[in-house]
Amino acid sequence: MKTFPAADLTRHTGDLFTAATLGPVAITKHRKPRFVIMSVEKYEQLSGEHSSQLAVSVADMPEALGALLDKGIEDFLDGQ
């Protein structure tokens, strides 16, 4: 992970933003990592705020997936 000293933030803001587009960047203070800056996309991916799940109608579900769902429901109701 790339690091930037807190004292250099105002002088190297452009470099910091460029590095953050590639991956998380640690901001250090007294040589110890204190903060992490990353792209919004990476944050959403890590925090789960922007889910990749998709909801579809049961009528549009592939037949094999429907059969698997039916079996799972039956097993649940049977206490398995």
mmCIF file of the N, C-alpha and C atoms, coordinates in Angstrom:
data_MODEL
# 
_entry.id   MODEL 
# 
loop_
_atom_site.group_PDB 
_atom_site.id 
_atom_site.type_symbol 
_atom_site.label_atom_id 
_atom_site.label_alt_id 
_atom_site.label_comp_id 
_atom_site.label_asym_id 
_atom_site.label_entity_id 
_atom_site.label_seq_id 
_atom_site.pdbx_PDB_ins_code 
_atom_site.Cartn_x 
_atom_site.Cartn_y 
_atom_site.Cartn_z 
_atom_site.occupancy 
_atom_site.B_iso_or_equiv 
_atom_site.pdbx_formal_charge 
_atom_site.auth_seq_id 
_atom_site.auth_comp_id 
_atom_site.auth_asym_id 
_atom_site.auth_atom_id 
_atom_site.pdbx_PDB_model_num 
ATOM 1   N N  . MET A 1 1  ? 0.858   -1.164  0.000   1.00 0.00 ? 1  MET A N  1 
ATOM 2   C CA . MET A 1 1  ? 0.000   0.000   0.000   1.00 0.00 ? 1  MET A CA 1 
ATOM 3   C C  . MET A 1 1  ? 0.904   1.226   0.000   1.00 0.00 ? 1  MET A C  1 
ATOM 4   N N  . LYS A 1 2  ? 0.576   2.146   -0.874  1.00 0.00 ? 2  LYS A N  1 
ATOM 5   C CA . LYS A 1 2  ? 1.336   3.392   -0.940  1.00 0.00 ? 2  LYS A CA 1 
ATOM 6   C C  . LYS A 1 2  ? 1.031   4.227   0.303   1.00 0.00 ? 2  LYS A C  1 
ATOM 7   N N  . THR A 1 3  ? 2.022   4.982   0.771   1.00 0.00 ? 3  THR A N  1 
ATOM 8   C CA . THR A 1 3  ? 1.830   5.826   1.950   1.00 0.00 ? 3  THR A CA 1 
ATOM 9   C C  . THR A 1 3  ? 2.222   7.268   1.641   1.00 0.00 ? 3  THR A C  1 
ATOM 10  N N  . PHE A 1 4  ? 1.574   8.196   2.323   1.00 0.00 ? 4  PHE A N  1 
ATOM 11  C CA . PHE A 1 4  ? 1.882   9.616   2.236   1.00 0.00 ? 4  PHE A CA 1 
ATOM 12  C C  . PHE A 1 4  ? 1.938   10.171  3.644   1.00 0.00 ? 4  PHE A C  1 
ATOM 13  N N  . PRO A 1 5  ? 2.983   10.924  3.998   1.00 0.00 ? 5  PRO A N  1 
ATOM 14  C CA . PRO A 1 5  ? 3.000   11.603  5.298   1.00 0.00 ? 5  PRO A CA 1 
ATOM 15  C C  . PRO A 1 5  ? 1.932   12.697  5.316   1.00 0.00 ? 5  PRO A C  1 
ATOM 16  N N  . ALA A 1 6  ? 1.282   12.861  6.441   1.00 0.00 ? 6  ALA A N  1 
ATOM 17  C CA . ALA A 1 6  ? 0.238   13.877  6.571   1.00 0.00 ? 6  ALA A CA 1 
ATOM 18  C C  . ALA A 1 6  ? 0.765   15.261  6.219   1.00 0.00 ? 6  ALA A C  1 
ATOM 19  N N  . ALA A 1 7  ? 2.002   15.544  6.543   1.00 0.00 ? 7  ALA A N  1 
ATOM 20  C CA . ALA A 1 7  ? 2.590   16.858  6.269   1.00 0.00 ? 7  ALA A CA 1 
ATOM 21  C C  . ALA A 1 7  ? 2.690   17.139  4.770   1.00 0.00 ? 7  ALA A C  1 
ATOM 22  N N  . ASP A 1 8  ? 2.714   16.102  3.938   1.00 0.00 ? 8  ASP A N  1 
ATOM 23  C CA . ASP A 1 8  ? 2.857   16.288  2.494   1.00 0.00 ? 8  ASP A CA 1 
ATOM 24  C C  . ASP A 1 8  ? 1.520   16.380  1.753   1.00 0.00 ? 8  ASP A C  1 
ATOM 25  N N  . LEU A 1 9  ? 0.410   16.251  2.457   1.00 0.00 ? 9  LEU A N  1 
ATOM 26  C CA . LEU A 1 9  ? -0.889  16.197  1.779   1.00 0.00 ? 9  LEU A CA 1 
ATOM 27  C C  . LEU A 1 9  ? -1.172  17.423  0.928   1.00 0.00 ? 9  LEU A C  1 
ATOM 28  N N  . THR A 1 10 ? -0.908  18.604  1.429   1.00 0.00 ? 10 THR A N  1 
ATOM 29  C CA . THR A 1 10 ? -1.225  19.806  0.658   1.00 0.00 ? 10 THR A CA 1 
ATOM 30  C C  . THR A 1 10 ? -0.295  19.985  -0.532  1.00 0.00 ? 10 THR A C  1 
ATOM 31  N N  . ARG A 1 11 ? 0.924   19.506  -0.412  1.00 0.00 ? 11 ARG A N  1 
ATOM 32  C CA . ARG A 1 11 ? 1.891   19.660  -1.503  1.00 0.00 ? 11 ARG A CA 1 
ATOM 33  C C  . ARG A 1 11 ? 1.728   18.591  -2.577  1.00 0.00 ? 11 ARG A C  1 
ATOM 34  N N  . HIS A 1 12 ? 1.177   17.426  -2.228  1.00 0.00 ? 12 HIS A N  1 
ATOM 35  C CA . HIS A 1 12 ? 1.113   16.303  -3.164  1.00 0.00 ? 12 HIS A CA 1 
ATOM 36  C C  . HIS A 1 12 ? -0.306  15.746  -3.313  1.00 0.00 ? 12 HIS A C  1 
ATOM 37  N N  . THR A 1 13 ? -1.288  16.630  -3.277  1.00 0.00 ? 13 THR A N  1 
ATOM 38  C CA . THR A 1 13 ? -2.679  16.186  -3.350  1.00 0.00 ? 13 THR A CA 1 
ATOM 39  C C  . THR A 1 13 ? -2.955  15.434  -4.646  1.00 0.00 ? 13 THR A C  1 
ATOM 40  N N  . GLY A 1 14 ? -2.463  15.924  -5.740  1.00 0.00 ? 14 GLY A N  1 
ATOM 41  C CA . GLY A 1 14 ? -2.675  15.262  -7.033  1.00 0.00 ? 14 GLY A CA 1 
ATOM 42  C C  . GLY A 1 14 ? -2.103  13.860  -7.045  1.00 0.00 ? 14 GLY A C  1 
ATOM 43  N N  . ASP A 1 15 ? -0.895  13.701  -6.505  1.00 0.00 ? 15 ASP A N  1 
ATOM 44  C CA . ASP A 1 15 ? -0.274  12.376  -6.429  1.00 0.00 ? 15 ASP A CA 1 
ATOM 45  C C  . ASP A 1 15 ? -1.087  11.437  -5.549  1.00 0.00 ? 15 ASP A C  1 
ATOM 46  N N  . LEU A 1 16 ? -1.622  11.974  -4.453  1.00 0.00 ? 16 LEU A N  1 
ATOM 47  C CA . LEU A 1 16 ? -2.443  11.181  -3.547  1.00 0.00 ? 16 LEU A CA 1 
ATOM 48  C C  . LEU A 1 16 ? -3.693  10.679  -4.264  1.00 0.00 ? 16 LEU A C  1 
ATOM 49  N N  . PHE A 1 17 ? -4.388  11.559  -4.971  1.00 0.00 ? 17 PHE A N  1 
ATOM 50  C CA . PHE A 1 17 ? -5.601  11.160  -5.684  1.00 0.00 ? 17 PHE A CA 1 
ATOM 51  C C  . PHE A 1 17 ? -5.291  10.142  -6.779  1.00 0.00 ? 17 PHE A C  1 
ATOM 52  N N  . THR A 1 18 ? -4.193  10.330  -7.462  1.00 0.00 ? 18 THR A N  1 
ATOM 53  C CA . THR A 1 18 ? -3.794  9.370   -8.499  1.00 0.00 ? 18 THR A CA 1 
ATOM 54  C C  . THR A 1 18 ? -3.539  8.001   -7.890  1.00 0.00 ? 18 THR A C  1 
ATOM 55  N N  . ALA A 1 19 ? -2.816  7.966   -6.793  1.00 0.00 ? 19 ALA A N  1 
ATOM 56  C CA . ALA A 1 19 ? -2.523  6.697   -6.127  1.00 0.00 ? 19 ALA A CA 1 
ATOM 57  C C  . ALA A 1 19 ? -3.799  6.041   -5.606  1.00 0.00 ? 19 ALA A C  1 
ATOM 58  N N  . ALA A 1 20 ? -4.746  6.837   -5.108  1.00 0.00 ? 20 ALA A N  1 
ATOM 59  C CA . ALA A 1 20 ? -5.991  6.291   -4.550  1.00 0.00 ? 20 ALA A CA 1 
ATOM 60  C C  . ALA A 1 20 ? -6.878  5.683   -5.626  1.00 0.00 ? 20 ALA A C  1 
ATOM 61  N N  . THR A 1 21 ? -6.716  6.107   -6.875  1.00 0.00 ? 21 THR A N  1 
ATOM 62  C CA . THR A 1 21 ? -7.492  5.480   -7.948  1.00 0.00 ? 21 THR A CA 1 
ATOM 63  C C  . THR A 1 21 ? -6.996  4.070   -8.234  1.00 0.00 ? 21 THR A C  1 
ATOM 64  N N  . LEU A 1 22 ? -5.760  3.791   -7.884  1.00 0.00 ? 22 LEU A N  1 
ATOM 65  C CA . LEU A 1 22 ? -5.180  2.465   -8.119  1.00 0.00 ? 22 LEU A CA 1 
ATOM 66  C C  . LEU A 1 22 ? -5.391  1.513   -6.955  1.00 0.00 ? 22 LEU A C  1 
ATOM 67  N N  . GLY A 1 23 ? -5.548  2.060   -5.748  1.00 0.00 ? 23 GLY A N  1 
ATOM 68  C CA . GLY A 1 23 ? -5.739  1.227   -4.565  1.00 0.00 ? 23 GLY A CA 1 
ATOM 69  C C  . GLY A 1 23 ? -5.721  2.082   -3.325  1.00 0.00 ? 23 GLY A C  1 
ATOM 70  N N  . PRO A 1 24 ? -6.029  1.487   -2.172  1.00 0.00 ? 24 PRO A N  1 
ATOM 71  C CA . PRO A 1 24 ? -6.022  2.250   -0.922  1.00 0.00 ? 24 PRO A CA 1 
ATOM 72  C C  . PRO A 1 24 ? -4.648  2.877   -0.643  1.00 0.00 ? 24 PRO A C  1 
ATOM 73  N N  . VAL A 1 25 ? -4.672  4.060   -0.044  1.00 0.00 ? 25 VAL A N  1 
ATOM 74  C CA . VAL A 1 25 ? -3.450  4.794   0.282   1.00 0.00 ? 25 VAL A CA 1 
ATOM 75  C C  . VAL A 1 25 ? -3.461  5.098   1.779   1.00 0.00 ? 25 VAL A C  1 
ATOM 76  N N  . ALA A 1 26 ? -2.372  4.789   2.465   1.00 0.00 ? 26 ALA A N  1 
ATOM 77  C CA . ALA A 1 26 ? -2.259  5.072   3.899   1.00 0.00 ? 26 ALA A CA 1 
ATOM 78  C C  . ALA A 1 26 ? -1.706  6.474   4.097   1.00 0.00 ? 26 ALA A C  1 
ATOM 79  N N  . ILE A 1 27 ? -2.325  7.207   5.006   1.00 0.00 ? 27 ILE A N  1 
ATOM 80  C CA . ILE A 1 27 ? -1.819  8.519   5.416   1.00 0.00 ? 27 ILE A CA 1 
ATOM 81  C C  . ILE A 1 27 ? -1.153  8.309   6.760   1.00 0.00 ? 27 ILE A C  1 
ATOM 82  N N  . THR A 1 28 ? 0.108   8.693   6.844   1.00 0.00 ? 28 THR A N  1 
ATOM 83  C CA . THR A 1 28 ? 0.867   8.461   8.068   1.00 0.00 ? 28 THR A CA 1 
ATOM 84  C C  . THR A 1 28 ? 1.058   9.747   8.858   1.00 0.00 ? 28 THR A C  1 
ATOM 85  N N  . LYS A 1 29 ? 1.172   9.585   10.153  1.00 0.00 ? 29 LYS A N  1 
ATOM 86  C CA . LYS A 1 29 ? 1.501   10.699  11.043  1.00 0.00 ? 29 LYS A CA 1 
ATOM 87  C C  . LYS A 1 29 ? 2.518   10.159  12.039  1.00 0.00 ? 29 LYS A C  1 
ATOM 88  N N  . HIS A 1 30 ? 3.642   10.807  12.126  1.00 0.00 ? 30 HIS A N  1 
ATOM 89  C CA . HIS A 1 30 ? 4.755   10.337  12.949  1.00 0.00 ? 30 HIS A CA 1 
ATOM 90  C C  . HIS A 1 30 ? 5.142   8.908   12.547  1.00 0.00 ? 30 HIS A C  1 
ATOM 91  N N  . ARG A 1 31 ? 5.139   8.687   11.217  1.00 0.00 ? 31 ARG A N  1 
ATOM 92  C CA . ARG A 1 31 ? 5.543   7.416   10.596  1.00 0.00 ? 31 ARG A CA 1 
ATOM 93  C C  . ARG A 1 31 ? 4.623   6.241   10.890  1.00 0.00 ? 31 ARG A C  1 
ATOM 94  N N  . LYS A 1 32 ? 3.466   6.497   11.463  1.00 0.00 ? 32 LYS A N  1 
ATOM 95  C CA . LYS A 1 32 ? 2.506   5.420   11.741  1.00 0.00 ? 32 LYS A CA 1 
ATOM 96  C C  . LYS A 1 32 ? 1.261   5.628   10.878  1.00 0.00 ? 32 LYS A C  1 
ATOM 97  N N  . PRO A 1 33 ? 0.749   4.557   10.270  1.00 0.00 ? 33 PRO A N  1 
ATOM 98  C CA . PRO A 1 33 ? -0.477  4.700   9.467   1.00 0.00 ? 33 PRO A CA 1 
ATOM 99  C C  . PRO A 1 33 ? -1.638  5.145   10.351  1.00 0.00 ? 33 PRO A C  1 
ATOM 100 N N  . ARG A 1 34 ? -2.345  6.200   9.920   1.00 0.00 ? 34 ARG A N  1 
ATOM 101 C CA . ARG A 1 34 ? -3.455  6.737   10.707  1.00 0.00 ? 34 ARG A CA 1 
ATOM 102 C C  . ARG A 1 34 ? -4.787  6.690   9.955   1.00 0.00 ? 34 ARG A C  1 
ATOM 103 N N  . PHE A 1 35 ? -4.760  6.868   8.649   1.00 0.00 ? 35 PHE A N  1 
ATOM 104 C CA . PHE A 1 35 ? -5.976  6.920   7.840   1.00 0.00 ? 35 PHE A CA 1 
ATOM 105 C C  . PHE A 1 35 ? -5.737  6.190   6.535   1.00 0.00 ? 35 PHE A C  1 
ATOM 106 N N  . VAL A 1 36 ? -6.828  5.816   5.876   1.00 0.00 ? 36 VAL A N  1 
ATOM 107 C CA . VAL A 1 36 ? -6.738  5.210   4.552   1.00 0.00 ? 36 VAL A CA 1 
ATOM 108 C C  . VAL A 1 36 ? -7.674  5.975   3.621   1.00 0.00 ? 36 VAL A C  1 
ATOM 109 N N  . ILE A 1 37 ? -7.172  6.307   2.458   1.00 0.00 ? 37 ILE A N  1 
ATOM 110 C CA . ILE A 1 37 ? -7.971  6.966   1.431   1.00 0.00 ? 37 ILE A CA 1 
ATOM 111 C C  . ILE A 1 37 ? -8.090  5.995   0.265   1.00 0.00 ? 37 ILE A C  1 
ATOM 112 N N  . MET A 1 38 ? -9.322  5.870   -0.251  1.00 0.00 ? 38 MET A N  1 
ATOM 113 C CA . MET A 1 38 ? -9.552  4.964   -1.380  1.00 0.00 ? 38 MET A CA 1 
ATOM 114 C C  . MET A 1 38 ? -10.663 5.525   -2.249  1.00 0.00 ? 38 MET A C  1 
ATOM 115 N N  . SER A 1 39 ? -10.841 4.942   -3.418  1.00 0.00 ? 39 SER A N  1 
ATOM 116 C CA . SER A 1 39 ? -11.897 5.386   -4.316  1.00 0.00 ? 39 SER A CA 1 
ATOM 117 C C  . SER A 1 39 ? -13.254 5.031   -3.718  1.00 0.00 ? 39 SER A C  1 
ATOM 118 N N  . VAL A 1 40 ? -14.271 5.755   -4.127  1.00 0.00 ? 40 VAL A N  1 
ATOM 119 C CA . VAL A 1 40 ? -15.633 5.489   -3.660  1.00 0.00 ? 40 VAL A CA 1 
ATOM 120 C C  . VAL A 1 40 ? -16.054 4.084   -4.088  1.00 0.00 ? 40 VAL A C  1 
ATOM 121 N N  . GLU A 1 41 ? -15.684 3.686   -5.302  1.00 0.00 ? 41 GLU A N  1 
ATOM 122 C CA . GLU A 1 41 ? -16.045 2.356   -5.781  1.00 0.00 ? 41 GLU A CA 1 
ATOM 123 C C  . GLU A 1 41 ? -15.478 1.268   -4.878  1.00 0.00 ? 41 GLU A C  1 
ATOM 124 N N  . LYS A 1 42 ? -14.230 1.403   -4.473  1.00 0.00 ? 42 LYS A N  1 
ATOM 125 C CA . LYS A 1 42 ? -13.614 0.415   -3.587  1.00 0.00 ? 42 LYS A CA 1 
ATOM 126 C C  . LYS A 1 42 ? -14.290 0.434   -2.218  1.00 0.00 ? 42 LYS A C  1 
ATOM 127 N N  . TYR A 1 43 ? -14.602 1.612   -1.699  1.00 0.00 ? 43 TYR A N  1 
ATOM 128 C CA . TYR A 1 43 ? -15.284 1.729   -0.413  1.00 0.00 ? 43 TYR A CA 1 
ATOM 129 C C  . TYR A 1 43 ? -16.644 1.032   -0.465  1.00 0.00 ? 43 TYR A C  1 
ATOM 130 N N  . GLU A 1 44 ? -17.419 1.306   -1.517  1.00 0.00 ? 44 GLU A N  1 
ATOM 131 C CA . GLU A 1 44 ? -18.729 0.682   -1.645  1.00 0.00 ? 44 GLU A CA 1 
ATOM 132 C C  . GLU A 1 44 ? -18.619 -0.829  -1.744  1.00 0.00 ? 44 GLU A C  1 
ATOM 133 N N  . GLN A 1 45 ? -17.592 -1.291  -2.443  1.00 0.00 ? 45 GLN A N  1 
ATOM 134 C CA . GLN A 1 45 ? -17.367 -2.734  -2.563  1.00 0.00 ? 45 GLN A CA 1 
ATOM 135 C C  . GLN A 1 45 ? -17.065 -3.348  -1.192  1.00 0.00 ? 45 GLN A C  1 
ATOM 136 N N  . LEU A 1 46 ? -16.234 -2.703  -0.413  1.00 0.00 ? 46 LEU A N  1 
ATOM 137 C CA . LEU A 1 46 ? -15.864 -3.218  0.900   1.00 0.00 ? 46 LEU A CA 1 
ATOM 138 C C  . LEU A 1 46 ? -16.992 -3.098  1.921   1.00 0.00 ? 46 LEU A C  1 
ATOM 139 N N  . SER A 1 47 ? -17.747 -2.014  1.839   1.00 0.00 ? 47 SER A N  1 
ATOM 140 C CA . SER A 1 47 ? -18.782 -1.771  2.845   1.00 0.00 ? 47 SER A CA 1 
ATOM 141 C C  . SER A 1 47 ? -20.111 -2.438  2.506   1.00 0.00 ? 47 SER A C  1 
ATOM 142 N N  . GLY A 1 48 ? -20.243 -2.910  1.294   1.00 0.00 ? 48 GLY A N  1 
ATOM 143 C CA . GLY A 1 48 ? -21.485 -3.545  0.886   1.00 0.00 ? 48 GLY A CA 1 
ATOM 144 C C  . GLY A 1 48 ? -22.592 -2.559  0.588   1.00 0.00 ? 48 GLY A C  1 
ATOM 145 N N  . GLU A 1 49 ? -22.282 -1.274  0.511   1.00 0.00 ? 49 GLU A N  1 
ATOM 146 C CA . GLU A 1 49 ? -23.310 -0.273  0.236   1.00 0.00 ? 49 GLU A CA 1 
ATOM 147 C C  . GLU A 1 49 ? -23.838 -0.379  -1.186  1.00 0.00 ? 49 GLU A C  1 
ATOM 148 N N  . HIS A 1 50 ? -23.024 -0.865  -2.073  1.00 0.00 ? 50 HIS A N  1 
ATOM 149 C CA . HIS A 1 50 ? -23.437 -1.002  -3.465  1.00 0.00 ? 50 HIS A CA 1 
ATOM 150 C C  . HIS A 1 50 ? -23.402 -2.485  -3.786  1.00 0.00 ? 50 HIS A C  1 
ATOM 151 N N  . SER A 1 51 ? -24.511 -3.153  -3.574  1.00 0.00 ? 51 SER A N  1 
ATOM 152 C CA . SER A 1 51 ? -24.584 -4.598  -3.698  1.00 0.00 ? 51 SER A CA 1 
ATOM 153 C C  . SER A 1 51 ? -24.583 -5.040  -5.157  1.00 0.00 ? 51 SER A C  1 
ATOM 154 N N  . SER A 1 52 ? -23.980 -6.171  -5.422  1.00 0.00 ? 52 SER A N  1 
ATOM 155 C CA . SER A 1 52 ? -23.983 -6.750  -6.761  1.00 0.00 ? 52 SER A CA 1 
ATOM 156 C C  . SER A 1 52 ? -25.108 -7.770  -6.904  1.00 0.00 ? 52 SER A C  1 
ATOM 157 N N  . GLN A 1 53 ? -25.967 -7.889  -5.889  1.00 0.00 ? 53 GLN A N  1 
ATOM 158 C CA . GLN A 1 53 ? -27.069 -8.835  -5.958  1.00 0.00 ? 53 GLN A CA 1 
ATOM 159 C C  . GLN A 1 53 ? -28.136 -8.323  -6.915  1.00 0.00 ? 53 GLN A C  1 
ATOM 160 N N  . LEU A 1 54 ? -28.836 -9.277  -7.517  1.00 0.00 ? 54 LEU A N  1 
ATOM 161 C CA . LEU A 1 54 ? -29.855 -8.947  -8.491  1.00 0.00 ? 54 LEU A CA 1 
ATOM 162 C C  . LEU A 1 54 ? -31.148 -9.641  -8.108  1.00 0.00 ? 54 LEU A C  1 
ATOM 163 N N  . ALA A 1 55 ? -32.248 -8.928  -8.139  1.00 0.00 ? 55 ALA A N  1 
ATOM 164 C CA . ALA A 1 55 ? -33.552 -9.515  -7.837  1.00 0.00 ? 55 ALA A CA 1 
ATOM 165 C C  . ALA A 1 55 ? -34.286 -9.761  -9.152  1.00 0.00 ? 55 ALA A C  1 
ATOM 166 N N  . VAL A 1 56 ? -34.851 -10.963 -9.278  1.00 0.00 ? 56 VAL A N  1 
ATOM 167 C CA . VAL A 1 56 ? -35.621 -11.305 -10.470 1.00 0.00 ? 56 VAL A CA 1 
ATOM 168 C C  . VAL A 1 56 ? -36.926 -11.958 -10.043 1.00 0.00 ? 56 VAL A C  1 
ATOM 169 N N  . SER A 1 57 ? -37.868 -11.962 -10.917 1.00 0.00 ? 57 SER A N  1 
ATOM 170 C CA . SER A 1 57 ? -39.141 -12.617 -10.677 1.00 0.00 ? 57 SER A CA 1 
ATOM 171 C C  . SER A 1 57 ? -38.952 -14.130 -10.699 1.00 0.00 ? 57 SER A C  1 
ATOM 172 N N  . VAL A 1 58 ? -39.698 -14.851 -9.879  1.00 0.00 ? 58 VAL A N  1 
ATOM 173 C CA . VAL A 1 58 ? -39.631 -16.312 -9.866  1.00 0.00 ? 58 VAL A CA 1 
ATOM 174 C C  . VAL A 1 58 ? -39.990 -16.845 -11.248 1.00 0.00 ? 58 VAL A C  1 
ATOM 175 N N  . ALA A 1 59 ? -40.876 -16.174 -11.942 1.00 0.00 ? 59 ALA A N  1 
ATOM 176 C CA . ALA A 1 59 ? -41.279 -16.613 -13.278 1.00 0.00 ? 59 ALA A CA 1 
ATOM 177 C C  . ALA A 1 59 ? -40.112 -16.546 -14.273 1.00 0.00 ? 59 ALA A C  1 
ATOM 178 N N  . ASP A 1 60 ? -39.150 -15.667 -14.028 1.00 0.00 ? 60 ASP A N  1 
ATOM 179 C CA . ASP A 1 60 ? -37.998 -15.516 -14.909 1.00 0.00 ? 60 ASP A CA 1 
ATOM 180 C C  . ASP A 1 60 ? -36.814 -16.373 -14.493 1.00 0.00 ? 60 ASP A C  1 
ATOM 181 N N  . MET A 1 61 ? -36.950 -17.103 -13.388 1.00 0.00 ? 61 MET A N  1 
ATOM 182 C CA . MET A 1 61 ? -35.854 -17.898 -12.849 1.00 0.00 ? 61 MET A CA 1 
ATOM 183 C C  . MET A 1 61 ? -35.576 -19.106 -13.761 1.00 0.00 ? 61 MET A C  1 
ATOM 184 N N  . PRO A 1 62 ? -34.295 -19.417 -14.009 1.00 0.00 ? 62 PRO A N  1 
ATOM 185 C CA . PRO A 1 62 ? -33.980 -20.620 -14.786 1.00 0.00 ? 62 PRO A CA 1 
ATOM 186 C C  . PRO A 1 62 ? -34.553 -21.857 -14.095 1.00 0.00 ? 62 PRO A C  1 
ATOM 187 N N  . GLU A 1 63 ? -34.964 -22.840 -14.871 1.00 0.00 ? 63 GLU A N  1 
ATOM 188 C CA . GLU A 1 63 ? -35.636 -24.028 -14.338 1.00 0.00 ? 63 GLU A CA 1 
ATOM 189 C C  . GLU A 1 63 ? -34.774 -24.766 -13.314 1.00 0.00 ? 63 GLU A C  1 
ATOM 190 N N  . ALA A 1 64 ? -33.484 -24.897 -13.583 1.00 0.00 ? 64 ALA A N  1 
ATOM 191 C CA . ALA A 1 64 ? -32.596 -25.611 -12.656 1.00 0.00 ? 64 ALA A CA 1 
ATOM 192 C C  . ALA A 1 64 ? -32.516 -24.881 -11.315 1.00 0.00 ? 64 ALA A C  1 
ATOM 193 N N  . LEU A 1 65 ? -32.489 -23.571 -11.353 1.00 0.00 ? 65 LEU A N  1 
ATOM 194 C CA . LEU A 1 65 ? -32.437 -22.796 -10.115 1.00 0.00 ? 65 LEU A CA 1 
ATOM 195 C C  . LEU A 1 65 ? -33.762 -22.904 -9.359  1.00 0.00 ? 65 LEU A C  1 
ATOM 196 N N  . GLY A 1 66 ? -34.876 -22.924 -10.086 1.00 0.00 ? 66 GLY A N  1 
ATOM 197 C CA . GLY A 1 66 ? -36.175 -23.097 -9.464  1.00 0.00 ? 66 GLY A CA 1 
ATOM 198 C C  . GLY A 1 66 ? -36.292 -24.437 -8.749  1.00 0.00 ? 66 GLY A C  1 
ATOM 199 N N  . ALA A 1 67 ? -35.762 -25.484 -9.388  1.00 0.00 ? 67 ALA A N  1 
ATOM 200 C CA . ALA A 1 67 ? -35.784 -26.812 -8.768  1.00 0.00 ? 67 ALA A CA 1 
ATOM 201 C C  . ALA A 1 67 ? -34.943 -26.827 -7.494  1.00 0.00 ? 67 ALA A C  1 
ATOM 202 N N  . LEU A 1 68 ? -33.803 -26.160 -7.531  1.00 0.00 ? 68 LEU A N  1 
ATOM 203 C CA . LEU A 1 68 ? -32.937 -26.079 -6.354  1.00 0.00 ? 68 LEU A CA 1 
ATOM 204 C C  . LEU A 1 68 ? -33.633 -25.312 -5.222  1.00 0.00 ? 68 LEU A C  1 
ATOM 205 N N  . LEU A 1 69 ? -34.310 -24.241 -5.570  1.00 0.00 ? 69 LEU A N  1 
ATOM 206 C CA . LEU A 1 69 ? -35.051 -23.468 -4.579  1.00 0.00 ? 69 LEU A CA 1 
ATOM 207 C C  . LEU A 1 69 ? -36.164 -24.311 -3.956  1.00 0.00 ? 69 LEU A C  1 
ATOM 208 N N  . ASP A 1 70 ? -36.910 -25.011 -4.814  1.00 0.00 ? 70 ASP A N  1 
ATOM 209 C CA . ASP A 1 70 ? -37.983 -25.883 -4.309  1.00 0.00 ? 70 ASP A CA 1 
ATOM 210 C C  . ASP A 1 70 ? -37.436 -26.919 -3.337  1.00 0.00 ? 70 ASP A C  1 
ATOM 211 N N  . LYS A 1 71 ? -36.310 -27.543 -3.677  1.00 0.00 ? 71 LYS A N  1 
ATOM 212 C CA . LYS A 1 71 ? -35.708 -28.557 -2.814  1.00 0.00 ? 71 LYS A CA 1 
ATOM 213 C C  . LYS A 1 71 ? -35.286 -27.935 -1.485  1.00 0.00 ? 71 LYS A C  1 
ATOM 214 N N  . GLY A 1 72 ? -34.681 -26.743 -1.536  1.00 0.00 ? 72 GLY A N  1 
ATOM 215 C CA . GLY A 1 72 ? -34.259 -26.064 -0.310  1.00 0.00 ? 72 GLY A CA 1 
ATOM 216 C C  . GLY A 1 72 ? -35.431 -25.755 0.605   1.00 0.00 ? 72 GLY A C  1 
ATOM 217 N N  . ILE A 1 73 ? -36.535 -25.317 0.017   1.00 0.00 ? 73 ILE A N  1 
ATOM 218 C CA . ILE A 1 73 ? -37.734 -25.021 0.807   1.00 0.00 ? 73 ILE A CA 1 
ATOM 219 C C  . ILE A 1 73 ? -38.286 -26.302 1.416   1.00 0.00 ? 73 ILE A C  1 
ATOM 220 N N  . GLU A 1 74 ? -38.360 -27.366 0.614   1.00 0.00 ? 74 GLU A N  1 
ATOM 221 C CA . GLU A 1 74 ? -38.853 -28.645 1.126   1.00 0.00 ? 74 GLU A CA 1 
ATOM 222 C C  . GLU A 1 74 ? -37.980 -29.166 2.276   1.00 0.00 ? 74 GLU A C  1 
ATOM 223 N N  . ASP A 1 75 ? -36.659 -29.081 2.116   1.00 0.00 ? 75 ASP A N  1 
ATOM 224 C CA . ASP A 1 75 ? -35.736 -29.527 3.159   1.00 0.00 ? 75 ASP A CA 1 
ATOM 225 C C  . ASP A 1 75 ? -35.928 -28.691 4.423   1.00 0.00 ? 75 ASP A C  1 
ATOM 226 N N  . PHE A 1 76 ? -36.117 -27.407 4.272   1.00 0.00 ? 76 PHE A N  1 
ATOM 227 C CA . PHE A 1 76 ? -36.315 -26.536 5.431   1.00 0.00 ? 76 PHE A CA 1 
ATOM 228 C C  . PHE A 1 76 ? -37.593 -26.923 6.172   1.00 0.00 ? 76 PHE A C  1 
ATOM 229 N N  . LEU A 1 77 ? -38.663 -27.112 5.411   1.00 0.00 ? 77 LEU A N  1 
ATOM 230 C CA . LEU A 1 77 ? -39.945 -27.461 6.028   1.00 0.00 ? 77 LEU A CA 1 
ATOM 231 C C  . LEU A 1 77 ? -39.909 -28.842 6.683   1.00 0.00 ? 77 LEU A C  1 
ATOM 232 N N  . ASP A 1 78 ? -39.074 -29.745 6.134   1.00 0.00 ? 78 ASP A N  1 
ATOM 233 C CA . ASP A 1 78 ? -38.936 -31.081 6.705   1.00 0.00 ? 78 ASP A CA 1 
ATOM 234 C C  . ASP A 1 78 ? -37.976 -31.099 7.895   1.00 0.00 ? 78 ASP A C  1 
ATOM 235 N N  . GLY A 1 79 ? -37.358 -29.969 8.187   1.00 0.00 ? 79 GLY A N  1 
ATOM 236 C CA . GLY A 1 79 ? -36.457 -29.859 9.331   1.00 0.00 ? 79 GLY A CA 1 
ATOM 237 C C  . GLY A 1 79 ? -35.049 -30.366 9.074   1.00 0.00 ? 79 GLY A C  1 
ATOM 238 N N  . GLN A 1 80 ? -34.648 -30.443 7.825   1.00 0.00 ? 80 GLN A N  1 
ATOM 239 C CA . GLN A 1 80 ? -33.293 -30.948 7.500   1.00 0.00 ? 80 GLN A CA 1 
ATOM 240 C C  . GLN A 1 80 ? -32.291 -29.829 7.454   1.00 0.00 ? 80 GLN A C  1 
# 
